[in-house]
Amino acid sequence: MEYYSLNHISEQLLLTVKQNKDTTKLKLELSFTPFNELINSLKNDEEKKAFWINIYNAYFLILRKELNITKPKIYTEKIIKIAEHYFSLDDIEHGILRKYRYKYSLGFIANLFAPKLIKQLAVTTIDYRIHFALNCGAISCPPIAFYNTENINKQLDLATQSFLEHETEYIYAKKEVRTTMLFKWFLKDFGNFKGIKKIYKTQLNKDISDYSIKFKPYSWEENLNNFIQ
């Protein structure tokens, strides 16, 4: 019997969603994966990020298109069954991928009372680039890509660079940068305003050290199936 890694299965689930095919078999495979296999398969942050980003993006579309769940309930319903445990999209994003940060704290406050399950699965270090990989079905969301453990760092860099190039406006006369609201919502994840400026230097080779930063309105108009071609 051929063995497929959990990361491969997460990619296949996302691909199946993209192709509008039946996801039942893959969802069942993920549902009944033994929990110790999940733990043993996702040993480091690279493996965790690749798997859970794919799962988040696939399940947002599954919940929205197959089950017709809308916001805000779509984020909070614990109906995503992975390794015999139930998760919500918020569990995946703010619990696992953001190391159990409170959702509305700009990233400054950790949830010290997060369930043991979430703490056991969470990444060791918060990676700001995940914000440019997670898609919540809105026009202003980053597009959906397929992530794998081997290339996760290159892929996240590319996602960050592509998204920021598309979203950023430079008002040179005013020394002002207008950019995505994601920076404001998760400010601490990005290292505050100083960190945002460093990201522009690191990712886009843009020196905005003496620029002011303004945040553009976020369009919540629905835009499903926004996959990178």
C-alpha positions in Angstrom: 0.0 0.0 0.0 1.4 3.4 -1.0 2.0 5.8 1.8 1.2 9.5 1.5 2.4 12.1 4.0 -0.1 14.3 5.7 1.2 17.3 3.9 0.7 15.6 0.6 -2.9 14.7 1.6 -3.5 18.4 2.6 -2.3 19.5 -0.8 -4.5 16.9 -2.5 -7.5 18.1 -0.5 -6.9 21.7 -1.6 -6.5 20.5 -5.2 -9.7 18.6 -5.1 -11.5 21.6 -3.7 -10.0 23.7 -6.6 -11.2 21.2 -9.1 -14.7 21.1 -7.6 -14.4 17.3 -7.1 -15.7 15.2 -4.2 -13.7 15.7 -1.1 -15.3 12.9 1.0 -12.5 10.4 0.8 -9.7 12.8 1.7 -11.7 14.3 4.5 -12.3 10.8 6.0 -8.6 10.0 5.7 -7.7 13.1 7.6 -10.5 12.6 10.1 -9.4 9.1 11.2 -5.6 9.6 11.0 -4.3 8.5 14.5 -3.5 11.5 16.6 0.0 10.3 17.3 0.6 10.1 13.6 -0.4 13.8 13.3 2.1 14.7 16.1 4.9 12.6 14.6 4.3 13.9 11.1 4.4 17.5 12.0 7.5 17.7 14.1 8.8 21.1 13.1 7.4 24.5 12.2 7.9 24.0 8.5 5.8 20.8 8.5 3.2 22.5 10.7 2.9 25.6 8.5 2.7 23.7 5.2 0.0 21.3 6.5 -2.2 23.8 8.4 -2.1 26.5 5.7 -3.4 24.0 3.2 -6.0 22.7 5.6 -7.2 26.2 6.4 -7.6 27.3 2.8 -9.2 24.0 1.8 -11.7 24.0 4.6 -12.7 27.6 4.3 -14.0 26.8 0.8 -15.5 23.5 2.0 -17.4 25.2 4.8 -18.5 28.1 2.6 -19.4 26.2 -0.6 -20.4 22.7 0.5 -22.0 23.6 3.9 -23.0 27.2 3.1 -21.7 28.5 6.4 -21.2 32.2 6.4 -19.2 34.7 8.5 -18.7 35.0 11.4 -19.8 31.5 12.2 -17.5 30.0 9.6 -14.5 30.9 11.7 -15.8 29.6 15.1 -17.6 26.3 14.3 -15.5 23.3 15.5 -16.5 21.0 12.6 -13.1 20.4 10.9 -12.2 16.9 12.0 -8.5 16.1 11.9 -6.9 13.1 13.6 -10.1 12.4 15.6 -10.3 16.0 17.0 -12.5 18.9 16.0 -11.1 22.3 15.1 -12.4 25.6 13.9 -10.7 27.9 11.4 -9.9 30.2 14.3 -8.2 27.3 16.1 -6.0 26.7 13.1 -5.1 30.4 12.4 -4.9 31.9 15.9 -4.3 28.8 17.9 -1.9 26.7 15.9 -0.3 29.0 13.3 -0.2 32.1 15.6 0.8 30.2 18.7 -2.5 30.8 20.5 -2.8 34.6 20.3 -6.0 36.2 21.2 -7.8 37.0 17.9 -8.5 40.7 18.7 -5.4 41.7 20.6 -3.3 42.8 17.5 -1.0 39.9 18.5 0.1 41.3 21.8 -1.7 38.9 24.1 -1.3 35.1 24.3 -4.2 32.9 25.4 -2.6 31.3 28.5 -5.7 29.2 28.9 -5.6 27.7 25.3 -6.5 24.0 25.3 -3.7 21.5 25.7 -4.5 20.2 22.3 -3.8 23.6 20.6 -0.6 24.1 22.6 0.6 20.6 21.6 0.1 21.4 17.9 1.1 25.0 17.8 4.2 26.3 16.0 7.2 27.2 18.1 7.7 30.6 16.5 5.1 32.9 14.9 5.9 33.5 11.2 4.4 36.8 10.0 4.4 35.4 6.4 1.4 33.1 7.1 -0.8 36.2 7.0 0.0 36.4 3.3 -0.9 32.7 2.7 -4.3 32.3 4.5 -7.3 33.1 2.4 -10.7 34.0 3.9 -12.7 34.3 0.7 -12.6 38.1 0.4 -11.3 40.4 -2.3 -8.6 41.8 -0.1 -7.3 38.3 1.0 -4.1 36.8 -0.4 -4.6 34.3 -3.2 -4.5 30.6 -2.5 -1.3 28.6 -3.2 -0.3 25.0 -2.5 2.4 24.7 0.2 4.8 21.8 0.9 7.4 21.2 3.6 10.4 21.1 1.3 9.8 24.6 -0.2 7.7 26.3 2.5 10.2 29.1 3.2 10.6 30.0 -0.5 6.9 29.8 -1.0 6.1 32.0 1.9 8.6 34.6 0.8 7.1 34.6 -2.7 3.6 34.9 -1.3 4.7 37.8 0.9 6.5 39.6 -1.9 3.8 39.1 -4.5 1.0 40.3 -2.1 2.8 43.4 -0.9 3.8 44.4 -4.4 0.2 44.2 -5.4 -1.3 45.9 -2.3 1.2 48.7 -1.6 0.9 52.3 -2.9 3.9 54.7 -2.5 3.1 58.3 -2.2 6.6 59.7 -2.7 5.7 63.4 -2.4 4.2 62.8 1.1 6.7 60.1 2.1 3.8 57.8 2.8 3.1 54.1 2.2 -0.4 52.8 1.9 -0.6 49.1 2.6 -2.8 46.2 3.7 -4.9 46.3 6.8 -3.4 42.9 7.8 -0.4 44.8 9.2 -2.7 46.7 11.6 -4.8 43.7 12.7 -1.8 41.6 13.6 0.7 44.4 14.4 2.7 42.5 17.0 3.2 39.5 14.6 5.0 41.9 12.3 7.1 43.5 14.9 5.1 46.7 15.2 5.7 49.6 12.8 9.5 49.2 12.9 9.0 45.6 11.9 6.7 46.5 9.0 9.4 48.8 7.7 12.0 46.1 8.1 9.8 43.7 6.1 9.6 46.1 3.2 13.4 46.2 3.2 13.9 42.5 3.6 11.2 41.3 1.2 11.0 44.1 -1.4 14.3 45.9 -0.9 12.3 49.1 -0.3 13.7 51.6 2.2 10.7 53.2 3.9 12.4 53.9 7.2 11.4 57.6 7.0 7.9 57.0 5.6 4.6 57.1 7.5 2.4 54.0 7.1 -1.3 54.2 6.4 -3.7 51.2 6.1 -6.0 50.8 3.2 -9.7 49.8 3.7 -10.2 46.0 3.5 -12.7 44.8 1.0 -14.8 42.0 2.5 -16.7 41.4 -0.8 -16.7 37.7 -1.4 -14.2 36.3 -3.9 -14.0 32.5 -3.7 -11.7 30.2 -5.6 -8.9 32.9 -5.8 -6.2 30.4 -6.6 -2.8 31.4 -8.0 -2.8 30.1 -11.6 
